[in-house]
């Protein structure tokens, strides 16, 4: 239950705690493991430091990251994402979104700056795990799409289904696509569209 709450909090752009461990079978393996861990720590430290020192995008720059169309749906609205340097775009064939119509919500959080990089770091650590949990109405798991780890979510009720795919872009932006009455399979092409876009490093 605790792991599920942690996983959900990351998926919806909150923080969680993650740990990792490494071991070895002999002295040579131990030395190799220590070297690999050291290199990984240096890599993590380097990109984290660089990200923390970057200046976050302003509102206008952030809004420009949203494509005019996502999948089959046109962009109808962009709004701020409270508590983060982020924004939320709504894509729908109708003028407003509701539980009754098919639509995609795109959330983009810029991880630049001291506060933002901590959020990105926690999502990064979550993606390094292999968490998966499934019950009758909901399935949360980490899968690869185009060789990149992403968080997948499918949730159904008697007459309603929602889905989501969450991932990191450029080790800077936390991207979440949420589909209302849309499956994760149908979100894959929109995800590929976002991956193909050029965002500021």
N, C-alpha and C positions, 0 to 999 in steps of 0.2 A: 504493500500500500504506500509506504514511504517513497519507494523508487518511482512508483507511478506518479505521485504528486510532484516529485522532482522533475520527471520527464515532461509532464504537462507544463510546469512553470517555465521551462526552457522553451518549449514549443511556442508558448504565447509571450515570448520576449521577456521573461523574468530570469532570475539567476538560480543556479543550482551548484551543488558541490560534487566534484568528480575526483576520483583518484586512480592512480595506475601503479602497477608493480612490474618488476622484471626480475628474472632469475637466470641462473646458469648451471651447467652440469659439470664443468671442469674449469681449471685455471685459465686456459686459453679462451674458453667460452665466456668466462667471467670478465676477462680483459676486453674482449670484443663487445660484450654487453655494456660495460662501463663506458667504452668509447662511443658506442651508438647512443647511449642515454645522454652522454655529455654533449654530443653533437646535436641531439634533438633539443636539449635544454637551451643550448646556444641559439639554435634556430628560433625556438619559441621566444626566448628573451629578445632576440633581435627584432623580430616582426612586431612583438608587443611594444617594444620601446619606440620603434618607428611610428607605429599607429598612434600611440599615446601622444607623440610630439606633433602629429599632424593637426591642421586646423579643420574643424568640421565644416561641411558645406552649409551655406546659408539657406534660407527657406526657398528662395527662387532657384538656386542651383539644385536643391534636393527635388523640387517639383519637376525639374527638367528630366529627371531620371525615369519618369513614368512615360511609357510609350502611349501613343494615341489609340492603339488597339492592342488587345491581348487575346490571342486565339481568335474566336469569332466575335468577341465582344468589344464595343467601343468604350473609351474612357468617358465617364459621365461626371466624376467628382474626385477631387483631391482634398484631403483635410490633414491637419496635423495629428501626430500620434503623441498624446499627452505623456509627459515624463521621460521622453527620449528625444534625441535629435533624429526624428523620423517622420514619415508621412504615410498616409493610407490612401490608395487609389481604388475606386470602385468601377468595375467594368460590367456593363449590362446593356441589353437591347432596349430596356425600358428606362424611363426618366428617373426612377428611384428603385433601390434594391429592397427586397423583402424576403421573408422566409418562403414565399410562394413562387418566386421567380428564380430562374437560373442566372447566376452571376459569379464573378470572380473578384475577390478582394486581394489587392497586392499591398503588402506592408514592406517598407524599406527603412531600415535603421542604419544610419551612418555611424560606424564605430570609431571614427577619428576623435582624438582628444582623450583626456584622462578618464572621464566617466564612460565614454563610448567603448573604449578598448576593453574595459573590464567585462562589459556585456558580451562583446565578440569573443573574448577569451573563454568565457563559460560555455558559449554555444560550441566553440571549437572543441573543447574538452568533451562535451556531450557527444559530438559527432565521432570522436575517437573511440567511443564505446560501441558495444553491439547490443544495446538495449532493445528488448522487444516484449510487448505484452498484448495479449489478445483475450477478449471475452465475447459474449454474444452480440454486443452492439458496438464495440469499439476495438480498433486494432492500431497500436502504435508500434513503429519499428524504424530501424535505420537500414536504408538500402542504398545501393549505388545507382546513379543515373549518369551516363557518360563518364564513368570512372570517378565520379565525385559522390562522396557520402552525403546523404540527405535524410531528413526526418520525414517520414510518411505517416499520415493519420487518416483513417477512415472511421466514420461514425454514422450509424444508422438508427432510426427509430421506426415506428410503424408506418409513417408516411413522409419521412424526411431524411435526407442523407447529406452529410457535409464531409468535406475532405480537406486535406492540407499537405503541402510540401514545403519544407523549410530548409534553407541552406545558406552557406556563406559564399559571397562573391568577392574576389580579389583580397580575401582575408581582411576585409574592411566592412562590407555591407552584409547585414543579416536580412535575408530576403524570405518572406513567407507568402505563398499563394494559398488562399483559402477558397474552396469551391462550394457553393450552395447548390444542392441538387446536381452536383458534378462529381464524378469519381476521380480518384488519384490518377487513373489511367488517362483520363481526359485532361488532366492538368499537366501531363508530361510535355506536350508540345508548347504550351505557354511557358513552362519552365525553360525549355530550350531556347525560346525567343528571348527570355531575359538573359540567359547565359551568353547569347550571341551579341548582346548590346555592349557598347564600350562605356564603362563607367570610369570616372577619375580614380587613379590609383591612390 
